[in-house]
Amino acid sequence: MDPATKEVIQNVAYLVASVLFIFGLKGLTHPRTAVRGNLTGSVAMLIAVLATLWGGDIISWNLLIGSIAVGSVAGTIMALKIPMTGMPQMVALFNGVGGAASFLVAGAELAYLIAHADGVLAKQTTIAIAASGLIGAVTLLGSLVAFAKLAEFKFTFGGKKIWFSSSLVLPGRHFINSLFAIVCAGLCVMVVMNTTTSSWYWLLVVAASVLGVLITIPIGGADMPVVIALLNSYSGLAACATGFAINNNVLIIAGSLVGASGLILTSIMCKAMNRSLSNVIFATMGSSSASGPSADDVYEGKIKATSADEIAMLLDGVQRVVIVPGYGLAVSQAQHTVRDFANLLESRGTAVEFGIHPVAGRMPGHMNVLLAEADIDYDKLKEMDDVNSTMDTVDVAIVIGANDVVNPVARTDPNSPIAGMPIINVDKARTVIVIKRSLSPGFAGIPNPLFAADNTLMFFNDGKKAFNELVAAVKES
């Protein structure tokens, strides 16, 4: 087959894969079609990979097959072993790996072109290579920092224990970030102008890696859903740039889709957190500190503890219950027990819904994924605005493991770190039951007056154990 015909067939296959990618993303917009969308995207990627292999120019089949085997084994192990609580960390890691793959491929392409093009490289190609190195390196190190924050890594500095999940604000960080951004821009120019060596490219990767750490490390753990969405977009943009560098159409299209969808998701997450996109890009969010009342001032003498038996009596005959899940649900792996509890209440004539905050948990859609895993009907998963509009008619709101996303201070205190953040207004329900192991604060690090409200009862317990006890108590009541 002549090369021209072969290229046409390959591009047609790439076009088919691109269309399937679009339908796959469309399927991911709703829980009912998410599985089908995921499979569609997988088929699209398979077609793209096969078309690339069919196109030829394979340097070493042994190295290629070995790499595929290693990646397949690693992916299978992670898919089977990583619990749902670790899914946000894995998503952050995947974003980083995507960025690394992009700048490594672009760097290899640059080295190949320098060796075979006698120093004459198209400006379009070198610009794309520089963009891939910059964005890919920022994505890799930024994602690794996000991974450390989500995993709540800690280290000791100067005798003081520092948690990665908190906001680590460096003195003069805006000046330092600007300096490194200027250095990266200058190195990009050197990559484009000097086409006889790849040294400038790898200096760019190093500088961009430092920039990735600097712009991510000040962001607090509460803002990680926004950061993950943004880093996902970066990984797509890096892939798109690499596609231009190696002249691969499907990589350009797929990278553009990921980049655009990531930016859209970032915008949605910013709105849910009451942040602007510029706040995210320039890392000015999650780092503010404001003085406020201490936990003792908020809680002392006002906390009313309860038990499973008391809650069972309270639930007897109620008409409507809304369950608001947070990261504590994921930590305790309570989703299946929560489903059993909801089914039990419904068998007694109580309407049960789930109020889902867009950024509850550690990544976009975290709570939806957990509850869907437990086969909870999608129609029962209500968005924040839908729940809030009728919260004053709810008999009992049950909060499990959520904190900042139900903190009424967001509405009442303009000086609070979470001021203006849309929350689920569970405090407006007739009775609120909060299931937590302690009165520890959320990622924002501030007390929650909801716990001390007149209509709130605290059930101090592990999430899964608490719902097991509730199921038993309701059955006996």
C-alpha positions in Angstrom: 0.0 0.0 0.0 1.4 3.4 -1.0 2.2 5.8 1.9 -0.4 8.4 0.8 -3.3 5.9 0.9 -2.0 4.6 4.2 -2.0 8.1 5.7 -5.6 8.7 4.4 -6.8 5.5 6.1 -5.0 6.3 9.3 -6.6 9.8 9.4 -10.0 8.4 8.8 -9.5 6.0 11.7 -8.4 9.0 13.8 -11.6 10.9 12.8 -13.7 7.9 13.9 -11.9 7.8 17.2 -12.4 11.6 17.7 -16.1 11.3 17.1 -16.3 8.5 19.6 -14.4 10.6 22.1 -17.0 13.3 21.7 -19.8 10.8 22.2 -17.9 9.3 25.2 -17.7 12.8 26.9 -21.4 13.3 26.2 -22.2 10.0 27.9 -20.2 11.1 31.0 -22.5 14.0 31.6 -25.2 11.9 33.2 -24.8 9.0 35.7 -27.2 6.8 33.7 -25.0 6.9 30.6 -21.6 7.3 32.3 -20.6 3.6 32.0 -21.5 3.6 28.3 -19.6 6.9 27.8 -16.5 5.4 29.5 -16.6 2.3 27.3 -17.1 4.5 24.2 -14.0 6.5 25.1 -12.1 3.3 25.7 -13.0 2.0 22.3 -12.0 5.3 20.7 -8.6 5.1 22.4 -8.1 1.5 21.2 -8.9 2.6 17.6 -6.4 5.5 17.9 -3.7 3.3 19.3 -4.2 0.6 16.6 -4.2 3.2 13.8 -1.0 4.6 15.1 0.7 1.2 15.3 -0.7 0.4 11.8 0.9 3.5 10.5 4.4 2.0 11.0 7.6 3.7 11.9 8.0 1.5 15.0 11.6 1.7 16.3 11.4 -1.3 18.6 8.4 -3.7 18.8 10.0 -5.4 21.9 10.3 -2.1 23.8 6.7 -1.1 22.7 5.1 -4.4 23.7 7.0 -4.4 27.0 5.8 -0.9 27.8 2.2 -1.8 27.0 2.5 -4.9 29.3 3.9 -2.9 32.2 1.3 -0.2 31.8 -1.5 -2.7 31.5 -0.4 -4.6 34.6 -0.1 -1.3 36.6 -3.5 -0.1 35.5 -5.2 -3.4 36.3 -3.7 -3.5 39.8 -4.7 0.1 40.5 -8.2 -0.5 39.2 -8.7 -3.5 41.4 -6.8 -2.4 44.5 -7.4 1.4 44.9 -10.5 2.0 47.1 -13.0 4.7 46.4 -11.4 6.8 49.2 -8.2 6.8 47.1 -9.9 7.7 43.8 -9.2 11.5 44.1 -5.5 10.8 44.7 -5.4 8.4 41.7 -7.1 11.0 39.5 -4.5 13.5 40.5 -1.7 11.0 39.8 -3.2 10.2 36.4 -3.2 13.9 35.5 0.5 14.1 36.4 1.3 11.0 34.4 -0.4 12.5 31.4 1.6 15.7 31.8 4.8 13.7 32.1 4.0 11.6 29.0 3.4 14.8 27.0 6.7 16.5 27.8 8.7 13.3 27.5 7.3 12.6 24.0 7.8 16.3 23.0 11.4 16.1 24.3 12.1 12.9 22.3 10.7 14.5 19.2 12.9 17.5 19.7 16.0 15.3 20.1 15.0 13.3 16.9 14.5 16.5 14.9 17.7 18.0 16.0 19.6 14.8 15.0 18.0 14.5 11.6 16.9 18.0 10.4 20.4 19.7 10.4 19.2 22.4 12.8 16.3 23.5 10.5 13.0 23.1 12.4 9.7 24.6 11.7 8.7 27.3 14.2 5.2 25.8 14.5 6.9 22.5 15.7 9.3 24.2 18.2 6.6 26.4 19.6 4.4 23.3 20.2 7.3 21.4 21.8 8.0 24.4 24.1 4.3 24.6 25.1 4.2 20.9 25.8 7.3 21.0 28.0 6.0 24.0 29.9 2.4 22.8 30.5 3.4 19.1 30.9 6.0 19.8 33.6 3.6 22.2 35.5 0.9 19.5 35.4 3.2 16.7 36.6 4.6 18.5 39.7 1.4 20.3 40.4 -0.5 17.0 40.3 2.1 15.4 42.6 1.6 18.2 45.1 -2.2 17.7 44.8 -1.7 14.0 45.4 0.3 14.7 48.6 -2.4 17.1 49.8 -5.2 14.6 49.1 -3.3 11.8 50.8 -2.6 14.2 53.7 1.1 13.7 53.7 3.0 15.5 56.5 6.6 16.5 57.2 8.5 18.1 60.0 10.3 21.4 59.4 12.1 23.3 62.2 10.6 21.0 64.8 7.0 21.8 63.6 4.8 19.2 61.9 3.3 20.6 58.7 0.5 18.9 56.8 0.4 19.1 53.0 -3.4 19.3 53.1 -3.1 22.8 54.6 -2.3 25.9 52.8 1.5 26.4 52.7 2.0 30.1 51.9 5.6 31.1 51.2 6.8 34.6 51.9 6.8 36.7 48.8 5.2 33.9 46.8 3.6 36.2 44.2 7.0 37.7 43.4 8.7 34.2 43.3 5.9 32.8 41.1 6.1 35.7 38.7 9.9 35.3 38.5 9.7 31.7 37.6 6.9 32.4 35.1 9.2 34.9 33.4 12.1 32.4 33.5 9.9 29.8 31.9 8.8 32.2 29.2 12.4 33.1 28.4 13.3 29.4 28.2 10.4 28.8 25.8 11.9 31.5 23.6 15.3 29.9 23.8 13.8 26.5 22.8 12.2 28.1 19.8 15.2 30.1 18.7 18.0 27.6 19.4 17.3 24.5 17.4 20.8 22.9 17.7 20.5 21.5 21.2 17.7 20.2 23.5 19.4 21.5 26.6 17.2 24.6 26.7 14.1 22.3 26.6 15.2 20.3 29.6 16.0 23.5 31.5 12.5 24.6 30.7 11.1 21.3 32.1 13.0 21.8 35.3 11.9 25.4 35.8 8.3 24.6 34.9 8.4 21.7 37.4 9.4 24.2 40.2 6.6 26.5 39.0 4.1 23.7 39.2 5.1 23.1 42.9 5.0 26.8 43.7 1.5 27.5 42.3 -0.1 24.4 43.8 1.4 24.3 47.3 -0.3 27.4 48.7 -3.8 26.0 47.8 -5.6 24.4 50.8 -7.1 21.0 50.7 -10.6 22.3 50.7 -10.0 23.7 47.2 -8.6 20.4 45.8 -11.8 19.6 43.6 -11.1 22.8 41.7 -7.4 22.1 41.4 -8.0 18.6 40.1 -10.3 19.9 37.4 -7.8 22.6 36.4 -4.9 20.1 36.3 -7.0 17.8 34.2 -7.4 20.6 31.8 -3.7 21.3 31.8 -2.9 17.6 31.0 -5.3 17.9 28.0 -3.6 21.1 26.8 -0.2 19.5 27.1 -1.4 16.5 25.1 -2.8 18.8 22.4 0.5 20.7 22.1 2.4 17.4 21.8 0.0 16.4 19.1 1.0 19.5 17.1 4.7 18.6 17.8 4.5 15.1 16.4 1.7 15.9 13.8 -0.8 13.5 15.3 -4.4 14.6 14.6 -6.2 12.4 17.1 -3.9 13.6 19.9 -4.7 17.2 19.0 -8.4 16.6 19.0 -8.4 14.4 22.2 -6.2 16.9 24.0 -8.4 19.8 23.0 -11.5 18.0 24.2 -9.9 17.2 27.6 -8.5 20.7 27.9 -11.9 22.4 27.1 -14.0 20.0 29.2 -11.5 20.5 32.1 -11.8 24.3 31.9 -15.6 24.0 31.8 -15.6 21.8 34.9 -13.2 24.2 36.6 -15.6 27.0 36.0 -18.4 24.9 37.5 -16.3 24.0 40.5 -15.3 27.7 40.9 -18.9 28.7 41.0 -19.6 26.0 43.6 -16.8 27.3 45.7 -17.5 31.0 45.1 -14.1 31.4 43.4 -13.2 33.1 40.2 -11.1 31.4 37.5 -8.4 33.9 38.0 -8.2 33.0 41.7 -7.5 29.4 40.7 -4.9 30.2 37.9 -3.0 32.6 40.1 -3.3 30.4 43.2 -4.8 33.2 45.4 -7.5 30.9 46.8 -7.4 28.7 49.8 -4.6 30.8 51.4 -6.5 33.5 53.2 -6.5 33.5 56.9 -9.1 35.3 59.1 -9.5 35.4 62.8 -12.8 34.2 64.2 -14.3 32.6 67.2 -12.6 29.6 68.7 -14.1 26.1 68.8 -14.6 26.5 72.6 -16.6 29.7 72.1 -18.8 28.1 69.5 -19.3 24.7 71.1 -19.0 25.0 74.8 -22.1 23.9 76.6 -24.1 23.8 73.4 -23.4 20.4 72.0 -26.3 17.8 72.3 -25.1 14.3 71.8 -27.6 11.6 70.8 -27.7 7.8 70.2 -29.1 5.4 67.6 -32.1 4.6 69.7 -33.1 8.3 70.1 -32.6 8.9 66.4 -34.8 5.9 65.6 -37.6 7.3 67.7 -37.2 10.7 66.0 -37.5 9.1 62.6 -40.7 7.3 63.4 -43.4 8.7 61.2 -41.4 11.5 59.5 -42.3 12.3 55.9 -39.1 13.5 54.4 -35.4 12.8 55.1 -32.4 14.3 53.3 -29.0 12.7 53.7 -26.0 15.0 52.9 -22.8 13.0 52.4 -19.2 14.2 52.7 -15.7 12.8 52.7 -16.5 11.0 56.0 -18.8 8.7 54.0 -15.9 7.7 51.7 -13.5 7.3 54.6 -15.8 4.9 56.4 -17.0 3.2 53.2 -20.5 3.6 54.5 -22.3 4.0 51.1 -23.8 0.5 51.1 -25.0 0.8 54.7 -26.5 4.2 53.9 -28.4 2.6 51.0 -29.8 -0.1 53.4 -30.8 2.6 55.8 -32.5 4.6 53.1 -34.3 1.5 51.8 -35.5 0.7 55.3 -37.0 4.2 55.8 -38.7 4.1 52.4 -40.3 0.8 53.2 -42.0 2.6 56.1 -43.3 5.4 53.9 -40.6 8.0 54.3 -39.3 9.9 51.3 -35.5 9.8 51.3 -33.2 12.0 49.1 -29.5 12.8 48.9 -28.3 16.4 48.8 -25.1 16.5 46.8 -22.8 19.5 47.1 -20.7 19.9 43.9 -17.4 19.9 45.8 -18.2 17.5 48.6 -15.4 15.0 48.9 -12.0 15.4 47.2 -12.8 15.5 43.6 -15.7 16.6 41.3 -18.6 14.1 41.5 -17.0 12.1 44.3 -20.2 11.6 46.2 -22.2 10.7 43.1 -19.7 8.0 42.3 -19.8 6.6 45.8 -23.6 6.5 45.9 -23.9 5.1 42.4 -21.5 2.3 43.4 -24.1 1.3 46.1 -26.8 1.2 43.4 -28.7 4.1 44.8 -31.3 5.4 42.3 -29.9 8.4 40.4 -33.2 10.2 40.7 -32.6 10.4 44.4 -29.3 12.3 44.0 -30.4 16.0 44.2 -28.2 18.9 43.3 -27.6 21.6 45.9 -30.0 24.2 44.5 -32.8 21.7 44.2 -32.4 20.6 47.8 -32.0 24.1 49.2 -35.2 25.3 47.6 -37.3 23.0 49.8 -35.0 22.5 52.8 -37.4 24.2 55.2 -39.9 21.3 54.5 -37.4 18.6 55.4 -38.2 16.8 58.7 -34.8 15.4 59.3 -31.5 16.3 57.6 -28.7 13.7 58.2 -25.2 14.9 57.6 -22.5 12.2 57.4 -18.9 13.4 57.3 -19.5 16.8 55.7 -18.3 20.0 57.3 -17.5 23.1 55.3 -20.2 22.5 52.7 -22.9 22.7 55.4 -21.3 25.4 57.5 -23.8 28.4 57.8 -20.9 30.7 58.5 -20.5 30.9 54.7 -23.8 32.9 54.7 -23.4 34.9 57.9 -19.7 35.9 58.3 -18.1 38.0 55.5 -14.7 37.6 57.1 -14.8 33.8 57.1 -12.4 31.9 54.8 -15.5 30.3 53.2 -17.5 33.5 53.1 -19.9 33.4 50.1 -19.4 29.8 49.3 -22.7 28.2 48.4 -23.6 25.6 50.9 -26.4 23.1 51.5 -28.7 24.8 54.0 -29.3 21.9 56.3 -29.6 24.2 59.3 -33.1 25.2 57.9 -34.4 21.7 58.3 -36.6 21.0 61.3 -34.0 18.6 62.8 -30.4 18.1 61.9 -28.4 14.9 62.8 -24.7 15.2 62.3 -22.7 12.0 62.2 -19.0 12.6 62.9 -16.3 11.0 65.0 -15.4 14.3 66.7 -15.9 18.1 66.5 -12.8 18.4 64.3 -13.0 21.1 61.7 -13.1 20.6 57.9 -10.3 21.7 55.5 -11.2 25.3 56.1 -10.0 24.9 59.7 -12.9 26.8 61.3 -15.6 25.6 63.8 -19.1 24.9 62.5 -21.9 26.6 64.4 -24.3 24.0 62.9 -23.0 21.5 65.4 -24.1 23.7 68.3 -27.5 24.8 66.8 -30.7 24.3 68.7 -32.1 21.9 66.1 -28.9 19.8 65.8 -28.1 16.5 67.4 -24.6 15.1 67.2 -24.1 11.4 66.8 -20.4 10.8 67.5 -19.5 7.6 65.6 -17.8 6.2 62.6 -20.0 6.6 59.5 -20.5 2.9 58.7 -20.9 1.9 62.3 -23.3 4.7 62.9 -25.6 3.6 60.1 -25.4 -0.1 61.0 -26.6 0.9 64.5 -29.3 3.1 63.0 -30.6 0.3 60.8 -30.8 -2.0 63.8 -32.5 0.6 66.0 -35.1 1.5 63.3 -35.9 -2.2 62.8 -36.5 -2.6 66.6 -38.5 0.6 66.9 
